[in-house]
Amino acid sequence: MTSLGWPAPAKLNLFLHIIGQRPDGYHLLQTVFQFIQLCDFIDFTVLESGLIKRSSNNFGIDEENDLVIRAAQKIKEKTGSKLGVDIKVEKNIPVGGGLGGGSSNAATTLVALNELWQTGLSMQELGEIGLSLGADIPFFINGKTAWAEGVGEKLVSIELDEGFYLVISPGCSVSTKAVFQASDLTRNTPRITIRDFYDGYGKNDCETYVRDHYVDVAEALDWLEGYAPSRLTGTGACLFAKFSEEKEIYEVKSKLPQKWQGFVVKGINKSPLLDRLKNEQKS
């Protein structure tokens, strides 16, 4: 059985504060995740053999390090399923850009295989498996725009304006590990509330470090800042700005230097993965 086109949407961090660090080295965060209409798509072919493999190279990532393979192995271990799967990923989300493509792929894999293998895990159980693979995977499984704390796993669903963004990929990849290990990274930003965020407070604490160490990102941020307030998403390298009118955003995109890739996307409060799962359960 082959099930085609499961969506794995990208996300933006509308702000990202680092408010502390745990003894194990993980950073304590405050952030807001919002989905955007930019998706990878994943095909799953269920295998009676029990083998887990992929038929896409996933941009040079070794199979043993590929989050979709690791996610499939985790749910197989958790449930004892005898089935296997061949996974094919169509990549549209820039790799290493802070848009969460790898984590979203893993989340979609967990949700899809739970349905296709009929393993019967709850969303909470899937979220626990996801958290063992990456801090933001529970958000992608939960499927709702969220205020997040802890290491990114403590989620409160919120509703936001589903406006339009220009997202720019400056053509480089930022190492999340390097950013979080940096000695000069801000780690003591005071807590804010959801109300503070709605009132316009919030920044990205990783942006100063990334600006200083990735000249392409700094240049793109400065360029976009000439048209609208711009901000890094996650640890980068992608950045974004929100526009009030769709016409204006396309005018700005038309001026984008050719060395960068631009996406006009809509922010959305509900992941298309939830709709796909609902349709799958009806069929």
C-alpha positions in Angstrom: 0.0 0.0 0.0 1.3 3.4 -1.0 -0.1 6.6 0.6 1.0 9.8 -1.3 1.5 13.4 -0.5 1.5 13.7 3.3 2.3 17.4 4.0 5.1 18.5 6.3 4.7 22.3 6.7 7.4 24.8 7.6 7.2 27.1 10.6 8.4 30.6 11.6 9.6 31.6 15.1 7.9 34.9 15.4 10.2 35.7 18.3 12.8 33.6 20.1 14.0 34.4 23.7 16.6 32.3 25.6 15.7 32.7 29.2 18.1 30.2 30.8 19.9 26.9 30.5 19.3 23.6 32.1 22.1 21.6 33.9 22.1 19.2 30.9 23.0 22.0 28.5 19.6 22.4 26.9 18.4 26.0 26.6 15.1 27.2 28.1 13.1 29.2 25.5 10.1 31.3 25.0 8.9 31.5 21.4 5.8 31.5 19.2 5.6 29.0 16.3 3.3 29.7 13.4 2.9 27.4 10.4 3.4 28.8 6.9 2.1 27.5 3.6 5.4 26.0 2.5 5.5 22.3 2.7 7.6 19.2 2.0 5.5 16.2 0.9 6.1 12.6 1.9 5.1 9.4 0.2 4.9 6.2 2.3 4.8 2.7 0.9 4.0 0.1 3.6 6.3 -3.0 3.5 5.3 -6.4 4.8 9.0 -7.2 5.1 9.4 -4.9 8.1 12.3 -3.1 6.5 12.5 0.7 7.0 14.2 2.5 4.1 14.0 5.6 2.0 13.9 6.1 -1.8 15.0 9.8 -1.7 18.5 11.0 -0.8 17.2 13.8 1.4 19.9 16.3 0.4 22.9 14.3 1.3 21.9 13.4 4.9 23.1 9.9 5.8 20.2 7.5 6.2 21.2 6.6 9.8 21.0 10.4 10.7 17.8 11.1 8.7 15.0 12.1 11.0 12.3 10.4 9.0 14.2 7.1 9.3 14.8 7.6 13.0 11.2 8.5 13.5 10.0 5.3 11.7 12.4 3.2 13.8 11.2 4.9 17.0 7.5 4.2 16.4 8.3 0.6 15.3 10.3 0.1 18.6 7.6 1.7 20.7 4.7 -0.4 19.2 6.4 -3.6 18.1 4.8 -3.3 14.7 5.9 -6.0 12.2 5.4 -3.7 9.2 8.1 -1.6 7.5 8.0 1.4 5.1 9.7 3.0 2.1 9.8 6.8 2.6 10.1 9.3 -0.2 10.5 13.0 0.7 9.9 15.8 -1.8 11.9 18.7 -0.4 10.7 22.3 -0.8 11.7 23.7 2.5 15.3 25.0 2.6 17.7 22.8 4.6 19.4 24.3 7.6 17.3 27.4 7.4 15.5 27.5 10.7 12.1 26.6 9.1 11.9 23.3 10.8 11.8 21.1 7.7 13.6 18.1 9.3 11.5 18.2 12.4 8.3 18.6 10.4 9.3 15.6 8.2 9.8 13.5 11.4 6.4 14.6 12.8 4.6 13.8 9.6 6.3 10.4 9.6 5.1 9.6 13.1 1.6 10.7 12.5 1.3 9.0 9.1 2.8 5.6 10.2 0.6 5.6 13.3 -2.3 5.7 10.9 -1.0 3.5 8.1 0.4 0.8 10.5 -2.7 1.1 12.7 -0.5 1.3 15.9 -3.1 3.2 17.9 -0.9 5.7 19.7 -2.4 8.9 21.0 -1.1 12.3 19.9 0.5 12.7 23.3 2.4 9.5 22.9 3.5 10.5 19.4 4.6 13.8 20.9 6.7 12.0 23.5 8.4 10.0 20.8 8.9 13.2 18.8 10.5 15.0 21.8 13.1 12.2 22.0 14.2 13.2 18.5 13.9 17.0 18.6 12.5 19.7 20.8 10.1 21.2 18.2 8.7 18.0 16.9 5.8 18.0 19.4 4.7 21.3 17.9 4.5 19.8 14.4 2.5 16.8 15.8 0.1 19.1 17.8 -0.6 21.0 14.6 -1.7 24.3 16.0 0.1 27.7 16.2 1.5 27.8 19.7 3.2 29.8 22.4 6.1 27.5 23.5 8.3 27.3 26.5 10.7 24.8 28.2 13.0 23.5 25.4 10.1 24.2 23.0 7.9 21.3 24.0 5.5 23.1 26.5 2.8 24.3 24.1 -0.2 26.6 24.5 -2.3 26.9 21.3 -3.0 30.5 20.3 -4.8 32.2 17.4 -2.9 34.7 15.2 -3.6 36.8 12.2 -3.0 34.7 9.1 -1.1 37.3 7.2 1.4 37.1 4.4 5.2 36.9 4.9 8.2 37.2 2.6 10.7 34.5 3.6 14.2 34.8 2.3 16.8 32.0 2.1 20.2 33.6 1.7 21.7 30.4 0.4 23.8 29.3 3.4 23.2 26.9 6.3 23.5 27.9 9.9 24.7 25.3 12.5 22.1 25.3 15.3 24.7 23.5 17.5 27.3 26.2 16.9 24.7 29.0 17.8 23.7 27.4 21.1 27.2 26.6 22.1 28.4 30.2 21.5 29.9 31.8 24.5 28.5 35.2 23.6 24.9 34.0 23.1 22.3 35.8 25.3 20.9 33.4 27.8 19.2 35.6 30.4 16.4 37.4 28.6 13.6 38.2 31.0 10.4 36.3 30.6 7.5 37.9 28.8 3.8 37.0 28.7 1.5 36.1 25.8 -0.1 39.5 26.3 3.4 41.2 25.9 3.8 39.3 22.6 0.5 40.5 21.3 1.5 44.0 22.3 4.6 43.8 20.1 7.4 42.7 22.4 9.8 40.0 21.3 13.0 39.6 19.4 15.3 36.8 18.3 18.2 36.3 20.7 20.1 34.3 18.2 20.1 37.1 15.6 23.2 39.0 16.9 25.4 36.0 16.9 24.2 34.9 13.4 24.7 38.4 12.0 28.2 38.5 13.3 29.2 35.1 11.9 27.2 34.8 8.7 27.6 37.8 6.4 25.1 36.5 3.9 22.4 36.5 6.6 23.3 40.0 7.8 23.2 41.3 4.3 19.7 39.8 3.6 18.4 41.1 7.0 19.5 44.6 6.2 18.1 44.4 2.6 14.7 43.2 3.8 14.7 45.8 6.7 14.5 48.5 4.0 11.0 47.4 3.2 9.6 46.0 6.5 10.8 45.0 10.0 12.8 41.8 9.4 13.7 39.0 11.7 15.6 35.7 11.8 13.5 32.5 12.3 15.0 30.0 14.7 18.7 30.0 14.5 18.5 30.9 10.8 19.6 31.1 8.1 16.2 32.1 6.8 14.6 35.4 7.7 11.2 36.9 7.2 9.0 40.1 7.2 5.3 40.4 7.4 3.4 42.7 5.0 -0.1 44.1 5.3 -1.0 43.7 1.6 -0.2 40.8 -0.8 0.4 43.2 -3.7 3.2 44.9 -1.8 4.9 41.7 -0.9 5.1 40.6 -4.5 6.5 44.0 -5.5 9.3 43.6 -2.9 10.0 40.0 -4.0 10.4 41.2 -7.6 13.4 43.3 -6.4 15.0 40.4 -4.5 18.7 39.9 -5.6 19.0 36.7 -7.7 21.6 35.2 -5.3 18.8 34.7 -2.7 15.6 32.6 -2.8 12.3 34.2 -1.8 9.0 32.7 -0.8 5.7 34.5 -0.5 3.7 32.5 2.1 0.7 32.8 4.2 0.8 32.2 7.9 -1.7 29.6 9.1 -2.9 28.5 12.5 -3.6 24.9 11.7 -1.3 22.4 10.1 -2.5 20.8 6.8 -1.2 17.5 8.4 -4.3 17.5 10.7 -6.6 17.8 7.7 -4.8 15.0 5.8 -5.0 12.7 8.9 -8.7 13.4 9.2 -9.3 12.6 5.5 -7.2 9.4 5.9 -9.3 8.3 8.8 -12.6 8.8 6.9 -11.4 6.8 3.9 
